[in-house]
Amino acid sequence: MEFTVSTRAEGPFTVVEVGGEVDVYTAPRLREAVVTAIESGSTRLVIDVDKVVFLDSTGVGVMVGALKKVRSAGGTLDIVCTQPRLLKIFDITGLDKVFGLHASVSDAVKS
């Protein structure tokens, strides 16, 4: 599956929607999208990984780095994820207690 990343505004939030495999080869593109959003003034981010079929530690690292960067600017970062195999990664690493995990973008925006 081809890697995709796109951003859009959803009220005061910037949604970064990711699809395909997030690994050592594609994670820099995710990082670039998130950094661009933050540098353009977005401090309320939602990363939607519901279309991600594979996530390695590099991709997780990008999300942790984005969280640190956005928090240092006084912002928030939430993740949309309903896939059990990805939720297991967040659970095993303890990141389910760090990130706000939501079932949909609308749930994330409401929180």
Biopython code that builds the backbone (N, CA, C, O; Angstrom):
import numpy as np
from Bio.PDB.StructureBuilder import StructureBuilder

atoms = [
    (1, "MET", "N", (0.838, -1.179, 0.000)),
    (1, "MET", "CA", (0.000, 0.000, 0.000)),
    (1, "MET", "C", (0.886, 1.247, 0.000)),
    (1, "MET", "O", (1.857, 1.328, 0.753)),
    (2, "GLU", "N", (0.552, 2.196, -0.833)),
    (2, "GLU", "CA", (1.330, 3.420, -0.968)),
    (2, "GLU", "C", (1.142, 4.335, 0.239)),
    (2, "GLU", "O", (0.031, 4.476, 0.751)),
    (3, "PHE", "N", (2.215, 4.947, 0.684)),
    (3, "PHE", "CA", (2.167, 5.897, 1.789)),
    (3, "PHE", "C", (1.525, 7.195, 1.325)),
    (3, "PHE", "O", (1.844, 7.712, 0.254)),
    (4, "THR", "N", (0.617, 7.716, 2.143)),
    (4, "THR", "CA", (-0.002, 9.014, 1.857)),
    (4, "THR", "C", (-0.015, 9.847, 3.134)),
    (4, "THR", "O", (-0.125, 9.317, 4.239)),
    (5, "VAL", "N", (0.099, 11.139, 2.961)),
    (5, "VAL", "CA", (-0.050, 12.055, 4.089)),
    (5, "VAL", "C", (-0.653, 13.346, 3.550)),
    (5, "VAL", "O", (-0.215, 13.874, 2.528)),
    (6, "SER", "N", (-1.658, 13.842, 4.253)),
    (6, "SER", "CA", (-2.296, 15.093, 3.858)),
    (6, "SER", "C", (-2.710, 15.848, 5.112)),
    (6, "SER", "O", (-2.895, 15.259, 6.177)),
    (7, "THR", "N", (-2.850, 17.147, 4.971)),
    (7, "THR", "CA", (-3.290, 17.965, 6.102)),
    (7, "THR", "C", (-4.517, 18.762, 5.686)),
    (7, "THR", "O", (-4.700, 19.116, 4.521)),
    (8, "ARG", "N", (-5.350, 19.028, 6.686)),
    (8, "ARG", "CA", (-6.529, 19.855, 6.460)),
    (8, "ARG", "C", (-6.922, 20.526, 7.773)),
    (8, "ARG", "O", (-6.578, 20.057, 8.858)),
    (9, "ALA", "N", (-7.638, 21.618, 7.650)),
    (9, "ALA", "CA", (-8.137, 22.314, 8.837)),
    (9, "ALA", "C", (-9.491, 21.722, 9.208)),
    (9, "ALA", "O", (-10.309, 21.401, 8.347)),
    (10, "GLU", "N", (-9.699, 21.591, 10.489)),
    (10, "GLU", "CA", (-10.986, 21.143, 11.027)),
    (10, "GLU", "C", (-11.262, 22.058, 12.215)),
    (10, "GLU", "O", (-10.919, 21.735, 13.352)),
    (11, "GLY", "N", (-11.878, 23.192, 11.945)),
    (11, "GLY", "CA", (-12.050, 24.216, 12.969)),
    (11, "GLY", "C", (-10.677, 24.722, 13.368)),
    (11, "GLY", "O", (-9.859, 25.046, 12.507)),
    (12, "PRO", "N", (-10.415, 24.795, 14.676)),
    (12, "PRO", "CA", (-9.096, 25.275, 15.128)),
    (12, "PRO", "C", (-8.009, 24.194, 15.083)),
    (12, "PRO", "O", (-6.865, 24.449, 15.461)),
    (13, "PHE", "N", (-8.360, 23.007, 14.629)),
    (13, "PHE", "CA", (-7.424, 21.885, 14.590)),
    (13, "PHE", "C", (-6.829, 21.710, 13.199)),
    (13, "PHE", "O", (-7.461, 22.029, 12.192)),
    (14, "THR", "N", (-5.616, 21.205, 13.162)),
    (14, "THR", "CA", (-5.013, 20.749, 11.920)),
    (14, "THR", "C", (-4.981, 19.228, 11.986)),
    (14, "THR", "O", (-4.408, 18.645, 12.906)),
    (15, "VAL", "N", (-5.601, 18.601, 11.003)),
    (15, "VAL", "CA", (-5.655, 17.142, 10.943)),
    (15, "VAL", "C", (-4.616, 16.666, 9.940)),
    (15, "VAL", "O", (-4.610, 17.087, 8.784)),
    (16, "VAL", "N", (-3.736, 15.780, 10.401)),
    (16, "VAL", "CA", (-2.745, 15.150, 9.531)),
    (16, "VAL", "C", (-3.229, 13.719, 9.331)),
    (16, "VAL", "O", (-3.202, 12.905, 10.255)),
    (17, "GLU", "N", (-3.674, 13.424, 8.106)),
    (17, "GLU", "CA", (-4.195, 12.089, 7.810)),
    (17, "GLU", "C", (-3.112, 11.277, 7.123)),
    (17, "GLU", "O", (-2.525, 11.711, 6.132)),
    (18, "VAL", "N", (-2.855, 10.085, 7.664)),
    (18, "VAL", "CA", (-1.762, 9.243, 7.186)),
    (18, "VAL", "C", (-2.336, 7.905, 6.728)),
    (18, "VAL", "O", (-3.259, 7.371, 7.343)),
    (19, "GLY", "N", (-1.779, 7.369, 5.640)),
    (19, "GLY", "CA", (-2.200, 6.066, 5.154)),
    (19, "GLY", "C", (-1.005, 5.267, 4.670)),
    (19, "GLY", "O", (0.036, 5.828, 4.329)),
    (20, "GLY", "N", (-1.166, 3.948, 4.643)),
    (20, "GLY", "CA", (-0.100, 3.071, 4.158)),
    (20, "GLY", "C", (0.827, 2.637, 5.277)),
    (20, "GLY", "O", (0.409, 2.445, 6.419)),
    (21, "GLU", "N", (2.092, 2.488, 4.923)),
    (21, "GLU", "CA", (3.102, 2.034, 5.888)),
    (21, "GLU", "C", (3.923, 3.212, 6.393)),
    (21, "GLU", "O", (4.460, 3.989, 5.603)),
    (22, "VAL", "N", (4.018, 3.339, 7.713)),
    (22, "VAL", "CA", (4.861, 4.372, 8.315)),
    (22, "VAL", "C", (6.077, 3.653, 8.883)),
    (22, "VAL", "O", (5.994, 2.960, 9.897)),
    (23, "ASP", "N", (7.204, 3.833, 8.209)),
    (23, "ASP", "CA", (8.424, 3.136, 8.599)),
    (23, "ASP", "C", (9.618, 4.071, 8.415)),
    (23, "ASP", "O", (9.447, 5.272, 8.205)),
    (24, "VAL", "N", (10.807, 3.523, 8.493)),
    (24, "VAL", "CA", (12.028, 4.318, 8.397)),
    (24, "VAL", "C", (12.103, 5.094, 7.082)),
    (24, "VAL", "O", (12.735, 6.149, 7.026)),
    (25, "TYR", "N", (11.479, 4.598, 6.046)),
    (25, "TYR", "CA", (11.533, 5.252, 4.738)),
    (25, "TYR", "C", (10.487, 6.352, 4.577)),
    (25, "TYR", "O", (10.737, 7.354, 3.908)),
    (26, "THR", "N", (9.317, 6.171, 5.188)),
    (26, "THR", "CA", (8.231, 7.134, 5.005)),
    (26, "THR", "C", (8.061, 8.096, 6.179)),
    (26, "THR", "O", (7.443, 9.149, 6.022)),
    (27, "ALA", "N", (8.588, 7.760, 7.327)),
    (27, "ALA", "CA", (8.432, 8.608, 8.518)),
    (27, "ALA", "C", (8.925, 10.047, 8.299)),
    (27, "ALA", "O", (8.318, 10.972, 8.839)),
    (28, "PRO", "N", (10.000, 10.270, 7.529)),
    (28, "PRO", "CA", (10.413, 11.663, 7.297)),
    (28, "PRO", "C", (9.325, 12.508, 6.626)),
    (28, "PRO", "O", (9.227, 13.707, 6.885)),
    (29, "ARG", "N", (8.519, 11.899, 5.778)),
    (29, "ARG", "CA", (7.425, 12.651, 5.146)),
    (29, "ARG", "C", (6.348, 13.007, 6.163)),
    (29, "ARG", "O", (5.766, 14.090, 6.102)),
    (30, "LEU", "N", (6.081, 12.098, 7.097)),
    (30, "LEU", "CA", (5.139, 12.401, 8.177)),
    (30, "LEU", "C", (5.705, 13.515, 9.046)),
    (30, "LEU", "O", (4.996, 14.460, 9.391)),
    (31, "ARG", "N", (6.984, 13.404, 9.401)),
    (31, "ARG", "CA", (7.634, 14.424, 10.222)),
    (31, "ARG", "C", (7.540, 15.793, 9.543)),
    (31, "ARG", "O", (7.223, 16.793, 10.186)),
    (32, "GLU", "N", (7.816, 15.823, 8.247)),
    (32, "GLU", "CA", (7.759, 17.076, 7.498)),
    (32, "GLU", "C", (6.358, 17.698, 7.547)),
    (32, "GLU", "O", (6.228, 18.908, 7.730)),
    (33, "ALA", "N", (5.321, 16.889, 7.388)),
    (33, "ALA", "CA", (3.945, 17.393, 7.422)),
    (33, "ALA", "C", (3.602, 17.971, 8.793)),
    (33, "ALA", "O", (2.967, 19.021, 8.894)),
    (34, "VAL", "N", (4.026, 17.276, 9.841)),
    (34, "VAL", "CA", (3.725, 17.733, 11.196)),
    (34, "VAL", "C", (4.516, 19.000, 11.528)),
    (34, "VAL", "O", (3.957, 19.951, 12.074)),
    (35, "VAL", "N", (5.795, 19.020, 11.207)),
    (35, "VAL", "CA", (6.628, 20.197, 11.483)),
    (35, "VAL", "C", (6.119, 21.409, 10.706)),
    (35, "VAL", "O", (6.079, 22.519, 11.238)),
    (36, "THR", "N", (5.732, 21.198, 9.457)),
    (36, "THR", "CA", (5.185, 22.293, 8.656)),
    (36, "THR", "C", (3.922, 22.850, 9.304)),
    (36, "THR", "O", (3.739, 24.066, 9.362)),
    (37, "ALA", "N", (3.066, 21.983, 9.783)),
    (37, "ALA", "CA", (1.835, 22.429, 10.452)),
    (37, "ALA", "C", (2.154, 23.244, 11.703)),
    (37, "ALA", "O", (1.566, 24.301, 11.929)),
    (38, "ILE", "N", (3.084, 22.750, 12.511)),
    (38, "ILE", "CA", (3.443, 23.446, 13.750)),
    (38, "ILE", "C", (4.101, 24.783, 13.441)),
    (38, "ILE", "O", (3.783, 25.795, 14.066)),
    (39, "GLU", "N", (5.020, 24.788, 12.474)),
    (39, "GLU", "CA", (5.715, 26.027, 12.130)),
    (39, "GLU", "C", (4.788, 27.062, 11.506)),
    (39, "GLU", "O", (5.085, 28.256, 11.532)),
    (40, "SER", "N", (3.668, 26.613, 10.947)),
    (40, "SER", "CA", (2.708, 27.563, 10.382)),
    (40, "SER", "C", (1.715, 28.053, 11.430)),
    (40, "SER", "O", (0.766, 28.770, 11.112)),
    (41, "GLY", "N", (1.943, 27.658, 12.688)),
    (41, "GLY", "CA", (1.132, 28.183, 13.787)),
    (41, "GLY", "C", (0.103, 27.230, 14.350)),
    (41, "GLY", "O", (-0.617, 27.597, 15.278)),
    (42, "SER", "N", (0.004, 26.033, 13.832)),
    (42, "SER", "CA", (-0.959, 25.065, 14.362)),
    (42, "SER", "C", (-0.445, 24.474, 15.666)),
    (42, "SER", "O", (0.635, 23.887, 15.709)),
    (43, "THR", "N", (-1.217, 24.632, 16.713)),
    (43, "THR", "CA", (-0.828, 24.058, 18.007)),
    (43, "THR", "C", (-1.855, 23.057, 18.503)),
    (43, "THR", "O", (-1.707, 22.508, 19.595)),
    (44, "ARG", "N", (-2.888, 22.814, 17.719)),
    (44, "ARG", "CA", (-3.892, 21.808, 18.066)),
    (44, "ARG", "C", (-3.921, 20.810, 16.911)),
    (44, "ARG", "O", (-4.592, 21.021, 15.901)),
    (45, "LEU", "N", (-3.182, 19.724, 17.084)),
    (45, "LEU", "CA", (-3.015, 18.736, 16.020)),
    (45, "LEU", "C", (-3.778, 17.452, 16.312)),
    (45, "LEU", "O", (-3.923, 17.029, 17.459)),
    (46, "VAL", "N", (-4.256, 16.853, 15.233)),
    (46, "VAL", "CA", (-4.835, 15.514, 15.289)),
    (46, "VAL", "C", (-4.139, 14.712, 14.195)),
    (46, "VAL", "O", (-4.158, 15.099, 13.027)),
    (47, "ILE", "N", (-3.525, 13.598, 14.578)),
    (47, "ILE", "CA", (-2.921, 12.705, 13.588)),
    (47, "ILE", "C", (-3.843, 11.505, 13.448)),
    (47, "ILE", "O", (-4.062, 10.753, 14.397)),
    (48, "ASP", "N", (-4.377, 11.342, 12.247)),
    (48, "ASP", "CA", (-5.312, 10.255, 11.951)),
    (48, "ASP", "C", (-4.540, 9.109, 11.304)),
    (48, "ASP", "O", (-4.114, 9.204, 10.152)),
    (49, "VAL", "N", (-4.365, 8.028, 12.057)),
    (49, "VAL", "CA", (-3.619, 6.860, 11.554)),
    (49, "VAL", "C", (-4.535, 5.675, 11.241)),
    (49, "VAL", "O", (-4.077, 4.536, 11.153)),
    (50, "ASP", "N", (-5.823, 5.950, 11.076)),
    (50, "ASP", "CA", (-6.761, 4.858, 10.850)),
    (50, "ASP", "C", (-6.535, 4.130, 9.524)),
    (50, "ASP", "O", (-6.976, 2.991, 9.369)),
    (51, "LYS", "N", (-5.859, 4.764, 8.570)),
    (51, "LYS", "CA", (-5.580, 4.107, 7.284)),
    (51, "LYS", "C", (-4.145, 3.580, 7.217)),
    (51, "LYS", "O", (-3.676, 3.192, 6.147)),
    (52, "VAL", "N", (-3.454, 3.566, 8.347)),
    (52, "VAL", "CA", (-2.089, 3.044, 8.408)),
    (52, "VAL", "C", (-2.156, 1.528, 8.565)),
    (52, "VAL", "O", (-2.858, 1.014, 9.435)),
    (53, "VAL", "N", (-1.415, 0.818, 7.710)),
    (53, "VAL", "CA", (-1.412, -0.646, 7.771)),
    (53, "VAL", "C", (-0.195, -1.194, 8.511)),
    (53, "VAL", "O", (-0.183, -2.352, 8.927)),
    (54, "PHE", "N", (0.829, -0.354, 8.674)),
    (54, "PHE", "CA", (2.042, -0.778, 9.378)),
    (54, "PHE", "C", (2.664, 0.451, 10.026)),
    (54, "PHE", "O", (2.768, 1.505, 9.399)),
    (55, "LEU", "N", (3.074, 0.313, 11.276)),
    (55, "LEU", "CA", (3.699, 1.413, 12.019)),
    (55, "LEU", "C", (4.894, 0.856, 12.774)),
    (55, "LEU", "O", (4.745, -0.030, 13.615)),
    (56, "ASP", "N", (6.093, 1.380, 12.470)),
    (56, "ASP", "CA", (7.263, 0.918, 13.211)),
    (56, "ASP", "C", (7.702, 1.970, 14.222)),
    (56, "ASP", "O", (7.055, 3.007, 14.375)),
    (57, "SER", "N", (8.788, 1.698, 14.899)),
    (57, "SER", "CA", (9.249, 2.588, 15.967)),
    (57, "SER", "C", (9.642, 3.964, 15.442)),
    (57, "SER", "O", (9.565, 4.950, 16.176)),
    (58, "THR", "N", (10.059, 4.044, 14.192)),
    (58, "THR", "CA", (10.401, 5.343, 13.614)),
    (58, "THR", "C", (9.162, 6.222, 13.529)),
    (58, "THR", "O", (9.212, 7.407, 13.857)),
    (59, "GLY", "N", (8.058, 5.644, 13.091)),
    (59, "GLY", "CA", (6.797, 6.386, 13.020)),
    (59, "GLY", "C", (6.305, 6.800, 14.389)),
    (59, "GLY", "O", (5.833, 7.923, 14.570)),
    (60, "VAL", "N", (6.412, 5.900, 15.355)),
    (60, "VAL", "CA", (6.028, 6.234, 16.729)),
    (60, "VAL", "C", (6.905, 7.374, 17.232)),
    (60, "VAL", "O", (6.418, 8.293, 17.890)),
    (61, "GLY", "N", (8.196, 7.314, 16.921)),
    (61, "GLY", "CA", (9.115, 8.373, 17.333)),
    (61, "GLY", "C", (8.749, 9.726, 16.756)),
    (61, "GLY", "O", (8.888, 10.748, 17.428)),
    (62, "VAL", "N", (8.281, 9.740, 15.516)),
    (62, "VAL", "CA", (7.843, 10.995, 14.896)),
    (62, "VAL", "C", (6.675, 11.578, 15.689)),
    (62, "VAL", "O", (6.633, 12.783, 15.936)),
    (63, "MET", "N", (5.734, 10.733, 16.087)),
    (63, "MET", "CA", (4.577, 11.222, 16.836)),
    (63, "MET", "C", (4.968, 11.725, 18.226)),
    (63, "MET", "O", (4.438, 12.733, 18.694)),
    (64, "VAL", "N", (5.893, 11.027, 18.884)),
    (64, "VAL", "CA", (6.371, 11.476, 20.190)),
    (64, "VAL", "C", (7.106, 12.816, 20.047)),
    (64, "VAL", "O", (6.903, 13.720, 20.858)),
    (65, "GLY", "N", (7.948, 12.947, 19.032)),
    (65, "GLY", "CA", (8.647, 14.205, 18.783)),
    (65, "GLY", "C", (7.685, 15.337, 18.491)),
    (65, "GLY", "O", (7.883, 16.462, 18.950)),
    (66, "ALA", "N", (6.636, 15.040, 17.723)),
    (66, "ALA", "CA", (5.621, 16.052, 17.412)),
    (66, "ALA", "C", (4.888, 16.479, 18.677)),
    (66, "ALA", "O", (4.588, 17.660, 18.857)),
    (67, "LEU", "N", (4.600, 15.523, 19.551)),
    (67, "LEU", "CA", (3.932, 15.845, 20.810)),
    (67, "LEU", "C", (4.789, 16.783, 21.646)),
    (67, "LEU", "O", (4.280, 17.766, 22.185)),
    (68, "LYS", "N", (6.068, 16.498, 21.760)),
    (68, "LYS", "CA", (6.975, 17.364, 22.532)),
    (68, "LYS", "C", (7.012, 18.769, 21.939)),
    (68, "LYS", "O", (6.960, 19.763, 22.663)),
    (69, "LYS", "N", (7.103, 18.836, 20.616)),
    (69, "LYS", "CA", (7.190, 20.136, 19.943)),
    (69, "LYS", "C", (5.906, 20.938, 20.125)),
    (69, "LYS", "O", (5.960, 22.133, 20.417)),
    (70, "VAL", "N", (4.775, 20.305, 19.959)),
    (70, "VAL", "CA", (3.510, 21.032, 20.070)),
    (70, "VAL", "C", (3.216, 21.405, 21.528)),
    (70, "VAL", "O", (2.652, 22.468, 21.787)),
    (71, "ARG", "N", (3.586, 20.561, 22.462)),
    (71, "ARG", "CA", (3.385, 20.898, 23.886)),
    (71, "ARG", "C", (4.268, 22.064, 24.313)),
    (71, "ARG", "O", (3.860, 22.890, 25.129)),
    (72, "SER", "N", (5.483, 22.132, 23.758)),
    (72, "SER", "CA", (6.369, 23.245, 24.106)),
    (72, "SER", "C", (5.800, 24.571, 23.597)),
    (72, "SER", "O", (6.173, 25.640, 24.079)),
    (73, "ALA", "N", (4.894, 24.493, 22.617)),
    (73, "ALA", "CA", (4.226, 25.691, 22.093)),
    (73, "ALA", "C", (2.863, 25.890, 22.772)),
    (73, "ALA", "O", (2.078, 26.744, 22.360)),
    (74, "GLY", "N", (2.590, 25.097, 23.812)),
    (74, "GLY", "CA", (1.331, 25.228, 24.544)),
    (74, "GLY", "C", (0.154, 24.546, 23.877)),
    (74, "GLY", "O", (-0.997, 24.870, 24.171)),
    (75, "GLY", "N", (0.427, 23.597, 22.975)),
    (75, "GLY", "CA", (-0.642, 22.959, 22.218)),
    (75, "GLY", "C", (-0.937, 21.536, 22.625)),
    (75, "GLY", "O", (-0.467, 21.047, 23.652)),
    (76, "THR", "N", (-1.729, 20.882, 21.793)),
    (76, "THR", "CA", (-2.152, 19.507, 22.040)),
    (76, "THR", "C", (-1.963, 18.664, 20.788)),
    (76, "THR", "O", (-1.928, 19.181, 19.672)),
    (77, "LEU", "N", (-1.843, 17.371, 20.993)),
    (77, "LEU", "CA", (-1.770, 16.424, 19.885)),
    (77, "LEU", "C", (-2.575, 15.197, 20.271)),
    (77, "LEU", "O", (-2.301, 14.555, 21.284)),
    (78, "ASP", "N", (-3.565, 14.880, 19.460)),
    (78, "ASP", "CA", (-4.382, 13.694, 19.672)),
    (78, "ASP", "C", (-4.236, 12.772, 18.466)),
    (78, "ASP", "O", (-3.847, 13.200, 17.379)),
    (79, "ILE", "N", (-4.555, 11.500, 18.682)),
    (79, "ILE", "CA", (-4.412, 10.507, 17.620)),
    (79, "ILE", "C", (-5.745, 9.803, 17.406)),
    (79, "ILE", "O", (-6.423, 9.419, 18.359)),
    (80, "VAL", "N", (-6.108, 9.641, 16.131)),
    (80, "VAL", "CA", (-7.288, 8.860, 15.762)),
    (80, "VAL", "C", (-6.805, 7.484, 15.351)),
    (80, "VAL", "O", (-6.013, 7.341, 14.420)),
    (81, "CYS", "N", (-7.296, 6.463, 16.063)),
    (81, "CYS", "CA", (-6.872, 5.096, 15.783)),
    (81, "CYS", "C", (-7.911, 4.127, 16.320)),
    (81, "CYS", "O", (-8.262, 4.170, 17.499)),
    (82, "THR", "N", (-8.402, 3.250, 15.447)),
    (82, "THR", "CA", (-9.345, 2.218, 15.885)),
    (82, "THR", "C", (-8.818, 0.814, 15.597)),
    (82, "THR", "O", (-9.462, -0.174, 15.949)),
    (83, "GLN", "N", (-7.654, 0.722, 14.961)),
    (83, "GLN", "CA", (-7.116, -0.578, 14.582)),
    (83, "GLN", "C", (-6.455, -1.270, 15.771)),
    (83, "GLN", "O", (-5.526, -0.725, 16.367)),
    (84, "PRO", "N", (-6.924, -2.458, 16.118)),
    (84, "PRO", "CA", (-6.374, -3.163, 17.278)),
    (84, "PRO", "C", (-4.852, -3.343, 17.239)),
    (84, "PRO", "O", (-4.195, -3.206, 18.271)),
    (85, "ARG", "N", (-4.286, -3.645, 16.072)),
    (85, "ARG", "CA", (-2.836, -3.886, 16.015)),
    (85, "ARG", "C", (-2.050, -2.607, 16.304)),
    (85, "ARG", "O", (-0.963, -2.672, 16.879)),
    (86, "LEU", "N", (-2.582, -1.446, 15.912)),
    (86, "LEU", "CA", (-1.899, -0.189, 16.227)),
    (86, "LEU", "C", (-2.159, 0.225, 17.672)),
    (86, "LEU", "O", (-1.262, 0.725, 18.351)),
    (87, "LEU", "N", (-3.382, 0.016, 18.136)),
    (87, "LEU", "CA", (-3.691, 0.337, 19.536)),
    (87, "LEU", "C", (-2.815, -0.476, 20.481)),
    (87, "LEU", "O", (-2.453, -0.004, 21.559)),
    (88, "LYS", "N", (-2.474, -1.701, 20.076)),
    (88, "LYS", "CA", (-1.609, -2.559, 20.892)),
    (88, "LYS", "C", (-0.221, -1.927, 21.035)),
    (88, "LYS", "O", (0.391, -2.006, 22.100)),
    (89, "ILE", "N", (0.270, -1.302, 19.965)),
    (89, "ILE", "CA", (1.572, -0.622, 20.031)),
    (89, "ILE", "C", (1.527, 0.496, 21.062)),
    (89, "ILE", "O", (2.438, 0.634, 21.878)),
    (90, "PHE", "N", (0.461, 1.294, 21.022)),
    (90, "PHE", "CA", (0.332, 2.388, 21.989)),
    (90, "PHE", "C", (0.210, 1.844, 23.411)),
    (90, "PHE", "O", (0.749, 2.432, 24.349)),
    (91, "ASP", "N", (-0.494, 0.727, 23.571)),
    (91, "ASP", "CA", (-0.668, 0.119, 24.889)),
    (91, "ASP", "C", (0.652, -0.436, 25.419)),
    (91, "ASP", "O", (1.027, -0.158, 26.558)),
    (92, "ILE", "N", (1.352, -1.211, 24.607)),
    (92, "ILE", "CA", (2.609, -1.841, 25.035)),
    (92, "ILE", "C", (3.658, -0.796, 25.419)),
    (92, "ILE", "O", (4.413, -0.983, 26.373)),
    (93, "THR", "N", (3.696, 0.295, 24.672)),
    (93, "THR", "CA", (4.699, 1.338, 24.928)),
    (93, "THR", "C", (4.274, 2.307, 26.027)),
    (93, "THR", "O", (5.074, 3.133, 26.467)),
    (94, "GLY", "N", (3.028, 2.211, 26.471)),
    (94, "GLY", "CA", (2.524, 3.141, 27.477)),
    (94, "GLY", "C", (2.097, 4.483, 26.900)),
    (94, "GLY", "O", (1.711, 5.391, 27.637)),
    (95, "LEU", "N", (2.167, 4.600, 25.583)),
    (95, "LEU", "CA", (1.814, 5.871, 24.948)),
    (95, "LEU", "C", (0.309, 6.109, 24.918)),
    (95, "LEU", "O", (-0.142, 7.211, 24.602)),
    (96, "ASP", "N", (-0.473, 5.076, 25.247)),
    (96, "ASP", "CA", (-1.918, 5.277, 25.342)),
    (96, "ASP", "C", (-2.270, 6.193, 26.513)),
    (96, "ASP", "O", (-3.375, 6.733, 26.577)),
    (97, "LYS", "N", (-1.327, 6.364, 27.435)),
    (97, "LYS", "CA", (-1.535, 7.266, 28.563)),
    (97, "LYS", "C", (-0.970, 8.659, 28.284)),
    (97, "LYS", "O", (-1.230, 9.600, 29.034)),
    (98, "VAL", "N", (-0.203, 8.784, 27.211)),
    (98, "VAL", "CA", (0.429, 10.048, 26.839)),
    (98, "VAL", "C", (-0.398, 10.787, 25.794)),
    (98, "VAL", "O", (-0.617, 11.994, 25.894)),
    (99, "PHE", "N", (-0.849, 10.044, 24.795)),
    (99, "PHE", "CA", (-1.655, 10.616, 23.720)),
    (99, "PHE", "C", (-3.138, 10.462, 24.048)),
    (99, "PHE", "O", (-3.544, 9.510, 24.716)),
    (100, "GLY", "N", (-3.930, 11.399, 23.573)),
    (100, "GLY", "CA", (-5.366, 11.210, 23.578)),
    (100, "GLY", "C", (-5.694, 10.353, 22.370)),
    (100, "GLY", "O", (-5.465, 10.776, 21.237)),
    (101, "LEU", "N", (-6.223, 9.162, 22.587)),
    (101, "LEU", "CA", (-6.583, 8.266, 21.485)),
    (101, "LEU", "C", (-8.092, 8.337, 21.278)),
    (101, "LEU", "O", (-8.863, 8.261, 22.234)),
    (102, "HIS", "N", (-8.507, 8.483, 20.019)),
    (102, "HIS", "CA", (-9.917, 8.675, 19.698)),
    (102, "HIS", "C", (-10.335, 7.776, 18.543)),
    (102, "HIS", "O", (-9.501, 7.325, 17.758)),
    (103, "ALA", "N", (-11.638, 7.522, 18.448)),
    (103, "ALA", "CA", (-12.179, 6.657, 17.407)),
    (103, "ALA", "C", (-12.424, 7.390, 16.091)),
    (103, "ALA", "O", (-12.541, 6.758, 15.041)),
    (104, "SER", "N", (-12.502, 8.719, 16.142)),
    (104, "SER", "CA", (-12.743, 9.495, 14.918)),
    (104, "SER", "C", (-12.191, 10.902, 15.093)),
    (104, "SER", "O", (-11.912, 11.346, 16.207)),
    (105, "VAL", "N", (-12.042, 11.589, 13.974)),
    (105, "VAL", "CA", (-11.572, 12.978, 14.015)),
    (105, "VAL", "C", (-12.568, 13.829, 14.783)),
    (105, "VAL", "O", (-12.171, 14.687, 15.572)),
    (106, "SER", "N", (-13.857, 13.601, 14.563)),
    (106, "SER", "CA", (-14.856, 14.412, 15.280)),
    (106, "SER", "C", (-14.773, 14.191, 16.791)),
    (106, "SER", "O", (-14.960, 15.137, 17.557)),
    (107, "ASP", "N", (-14.496, 12.963, 17.235)),
    (107, "ASP", "CA", (-14.294, 12.703, 18.671)),
    (107, "ASP", "C", (-13.068, 13.452, 19.187)),
    (107, "ASP", "O", (-13.100, 14.024, 20.276)),
    (108, "ALA", "N", (-12.004, 13.447, 18.415)),
    (108, "ALA", "CA", (-10.775, 14.130, 18.834)),
    (108, "ALA", "C", (-10.992, 15.630, 18.930)),
    (108, "ALA", "O", (-10.507, 16.269, 19.863)),
    (109, "VAL", "N", (-11.707, 16.189, 17.987)),
    (109, "VAL", "CA", (-11.956, 17.624, 17.969)),
    (109, "VAL", "C", (-12.855, 18.036, 19.140)),
    (109, "VAL", "O", (-12.713, 19.138, 19.672)),
    (110, "LYS", "N", (-13.767, 17.167, 19.537)),
    (110, "LYS", "CA", (-14.688, 17.472, 20.648)),
    (110, "LYS", "C", (-13.996, 17.406, 22.011)),
    (110, "LYS", "O", (-14.461, 18.021, 22.970)),
    (111, "SER", "N", (-12.890, 16.667, 22.103)),
    (111, "SER", "CA", (-12.285, 16.438, 23.422)),
    (111, "SER", "C", (-11.549, 17.648, 23.959)),
    (111, "SER", "O", (-10.994, 17.596, 25.057)),
]
sb = StructureBuilder()
sb.init_structure("model")
sb.init_model(0)
sb.init_chain("A")
sb.init_seg("    ")
for serial, (resi, resn, name, xyz) in enumerate(atoms, 1):
    if name == "N":
        sb.init_residue(resn, " ", resi, " ")
    sb.init_atom(name, np.array(xyz, "f"), 0.0, 1.0, " ", f" {name:<3s}", serial, name[0])
structure = sb.get_structure()
